[in-house]
């Protein structure tokens, strides 16, 4: 029992350390902060006020929503109270029998606040109303009505913009928890699996990656977060993907790849972060969105392959089993790229396996179609 608790605490601490050291979290958030920004640059956030309000957290948006309405009601209630006091309408002021009020039934700050609220929200209970005796009240009610419309439009726009943010669409696109390195199409490749959890497509989807690492130039300059482009592709190409079912992305490890000098033994000792991007346009809203995730060396498995997850029922429907989405199995894989290129036996063995799959009409074994019994609890796509 004590060992279990100790192991759990150790895993939790290691997870927190990994989360702090990576630039991009698994759910796509950037782990970065800005320091020593000049004071006058802080006003740039006020200059771009709309973007600032849309990007702040919901708790602050709701606070701004409440403060905007209650604040405007209270400010105008003070003005209505000042007009009533100037005209002698309040309780305790000396009024003659011929006294004409500016506003009926406004005789204190509380009733002035109620009148301000009723005016701006166009409730109009009928108990309080202008008499038309004071010209200033006409101008003030026009100003409050215009400001009330502006506050309504602005806050409704902010809430609608936050609800329809494209990054919410990105929440329904998921990547595999780990990446794998194995043989594919006669080459050693790094594979990642991605799935769209909605039936609506991402139009014009493009996939690419960036390898972030610290490098030292020949001049001795240390470059932190040096970015190296990583090309990913699928069997149908890398642009304008038909993203209707989970796809397996692969990066060919050749001499131009930054993974070329790595091996099964040295992979875990490397210091890099592989960030994968998927850009597309939501079919239902026509808004562009980007999905991001990252993989560190501890999340890359050398000598493993993903389990098949797509099958076909006897009724003709295709079924995606997400329980195997991130599951992997060990496969025969060369120790390094140089070993694979220098050993003709391994290449011939891999080519014979590929030819066997082609004879069976299967180009991608990871997407092999399997006939299964149609059951009542089949998950629909």
N, C-alpha and C positions, 0 to 999 in steps of 0.2 A: 504493500500500500504506500509506504513511504517512497519507494523507488518510482512508483507511478506518478505521485505528486511532484517529485523532484524532476522527472523527465518532462512532465507537463509544463512546469515553471520554466525549465530550460528552453523548451520549444517556443513558449510564448515570448521569452526575452529575445531569442534569436530572430523570431518573426518581427518584433519591434525594431531590432537593429537593422534588419534587411529593409524594412519599410522606410527607415530614416535615410539609408544610404542610397536608395534608388531615386533617380530623377523623376520617373513616371511610374505611378502606382499601377497595380493590376487593373483598376477600374478607370485608368486614363487621366487621373489628376496629376498635375505637375507639382513636384515637391521642391519648390524654390521660393526664396524670399529675397527682397531687395533691401539693401541697406545704404545708409549715407546718401540718400537722395536729397538734393538741394531743396531748400524750403520753398522757393518760388515754384518748383515743379509740382508741388502738392496741389496747387491751384488748377493744374491741368485736369484733375478729376472733376472739379466743379465746372470747368469749361465744357467737358463732355458729360454733362449731368445726366442725360438720358441713359447712356450706357452704364454709368455708375449705379443708377437706381435699379436698372434691369439686372445687373450682375450681383447685387448684394443679396444676402440671405433672406429667406422668407420671413423670418422673425422681425427683421428690420423693415421689410416692406409693409407688413401688417402694422408695425409701430408707426411708420410714416402715414399709412392710410388713416389710422385713428387720429393721429396728431393733426393731419391736414384738415379734417372736417371739424373736429372739436376746437382746434385752434382758430379756424376762421369763424366759427359760430361765436366763440368767446370774444374775439376782437371786435366783431360787429355788434355784439351785445353791449360792449362798453360804449360804442358810438351811439347806439340807440338810448342807452342810459344817460349819456351826456346831453343828448337832445331833449329827452324828457325832463331832466333836471334843469336845463337852461330855460325851458318853457314853464317850469313850476308844476309839473304833472305828478311829482313824487308824493308819497305819503309824508305828512308832516310839514309840507310847504304851505304857505298861506295862499289860498285860492279864493277868488271871489265867485259870486254866483254866475257871472257872465264869462268865466274862464273857459276857454276852448282848448282842449288837449291837442297835442301833435299826434299822439298814438293812443287809441283807446285801450284801457285796461293794462297799461304799462306804468306801474307805480313803484318799481324797485328793480334791483339788479337781477333777481331771479326771473321776474316776468319779462325783463328785457332780453335775457338769454333765451327764454322760450320763444319770444317773438322772432329773434334772430334765427333760431333753428327752424321755426315754421316757415319763415320767409325763404331761406336758402334751400330747404327740401321741398318747397311748394306744397306743404301740408295744408295750411290755411284752415284751422279749426273754426274761425269766425269770431272767436272771443276777443282777439286783438287785431286791429286794423288801423291804417292811416286815416286821418281825418281830412287831409289835404290843406290844413290850415298853415302848415310850416313848409316852405319851399325846400328847405334842406332835406327833409325826409324823402322827397321824390328823387332827388339826386342820389341819396344814399341807398335807396332800395334798388335803383338801377345798377349801381356799382356792385352791390352784394350779389345781385342776380347774375351778373356777368362773371364775377369771380367764382361763384358757386358752380357755374357751367364749366369753367376752366378746370377747377379742381376735380369735378366728376370725370371729365374727359381724360385728364392726365392719369388719374389713379386707375381708371378702367383700362387705359392703354398699357400701363405698367403691368397690371395683373395678367392681361391677355398676352403680353409679350413674354412674361416669365412662364406662363403655362405652355406656350407654343415654342419654347426654345428648342433649337435643333438638337442640342445635347441630350434632351430627354429621349429622342428617337435612338440615340446611340446606346441607351441603356438596354435595348432589346437586341443588340449585336454582341455576341460573346466570343471570346477566344479560348482556346484550350489552356489549361493551367500550366502545361509544360510544352516545350518543344523537343523534337527528337531528331537524331541524326542517323540515317540508314541509307541503304542503296535504293535508288529509284531511277529507272530508265537508263541503266548502265552507268550512273554517276553517283557519287556520294553527295547526299543532299541533306539540308536542314528543313524539317517539315513542321508546320504549324497548322492547326485546324481552327476554322472560324465558322460561325453559324449565325443566321438571321432568324430570330425567334418569332418574327411576324410573317404573315403571308404576303403583305405588301412588300414590293421589291425596293431595293436601293438602286436607282437608275444611274448609269454611268459610273459604276463602282471601280475604283482604282486602289491597288494595294502596293505599298512600298515600305521600306524599313530603313532605319538609321542605327548604326552601331556606334555607341558612345563609349569612349575610353580615353585614358590619359596617355599621351604620347610625348616623346622627347625628340625634338628636331635635331638634325646633324649639328646645328649651331649650339645645341645645349639648352634650347628653350623648351620649357615644359608647357604643353597645351592640355588644359583640363577640359573634359567633355569634347574632345575632338570627334567630329562627326564623319562617318564613312557610310556612303550609300550602299544599301543592300537591295538587290533586285529580287522580287518574289514573282512567282508565276503559278498558274494552275494549268491543267491540261487544255483548257479552252482559251488560254491566253491570259494576259495580266490586266487588260483594260476592258471596260464595258462588260463586266461579268454578269452572267445570268445567275443572280444570287438567290435562287429559289430554295436551295438545300445547302447543308453544310459543305464547305469546300476545304480541301487540304492544300495549303500553300507550300511551295518548296523553293528553296534557294540552292542552286548548284554550287558546290564547293570546288572551285577551280583555282588556278593560279592568281586570278584577279580577286578572289574572295579573301576577306580578312580572316576567315576560318581555315585557310589553307595550311598554315603552320601548326595548327592545333591537333591534338591527338586525344585518344580516350583517356590517357593518363594525365595530360596537362590541362584538360578542359576545365576541371574544377579549380585549378590554381590561377586561372585567368581573371583579369579585372576588366569587365566590360558590362554593358547593358544594351540589349537589343530592343529597340523601340519599333513597334509595328504599327503602321497607320492604314486605315481604310477610309477613303473619301467617297462620298456618294450623295445622291439627292433623293430625299424621301418621296416616294411615289404619291402619297396622299396629300402632302402639304407643299411639295415642290421647294422645300428648303434644304440647303446644303448642310451636311453634317460630317463630322469626322470622329472616328472611333480609334482609340489608342490603347495600347497595352505594352508591357515590357517583360523581358525575360533576362534574368541574370544567370551566370554559369551554373548555379545550383538548380536552376529550373530547365536545364537542357540535358536530355538523356541521350547518351551515345550508345548506339546499338539497340535501339528500340523502335517500334513502329506502332501507329495507331490501330486500334481495333476497328473493323467495319461497323458502321452504324446505319447504313441505308439498306433496306430490304423491300421486297415487294410481296404483297399478299396475293392470294389466288383470285381475289376480286379485282385485281388490277391497280390497287392503290399502292402508293409508295409510303413507307413508314420509316421515320427517323427515330432511332433509339438513343436518346440523350444520356442514358446511363453509361454508355461506352464512349461518350464524347471526348473525355480526357484520359481514358484508360489506354495503357500501352502494354505491349508484349515484347520480350526480347527477341531479336532476330540476328542472324549472322551478318556481321558488319566488319569491314576492315578496321584495323587499329588506327590508321591514319590515311590521309589522302595519298601520300607518297607510297605507302605500302600497297594500296590498291592499284596505283598506276604502274608500279614496278613488278607486280605479281600477275603474270598473264593467266594463271590458273583461276584466280578469283574473278577476273573479268570474263573469262569464258564460262565459268559457272553462273555468273549473273546473267550473261547474255542468253544462255540456254533457258534460264528461268523466264526471262522476258519473252523469248520465242514461244515457250510453252503457253504463257498467258495469252499471247496474240492468237495462237491457234484456237484457243478457247473463246476468242472474241472479247477478251478482257484486257483493256489498256491500263486501267488503274485498279490494282487489286484492293486498294482501300475502299473502293466504291463498288465492290462486287455485289451483284443483285442475287439475293437469296430468296427462294420461295419458302414462305412460312405459312402455317395454318392461320386462317382468318378467325380471330376471336372477337368477342364482344367488347373487350376493353382495349382495342387498338387505339393508340394515340393518333389523333388526326394531325396533319401538318398545318 
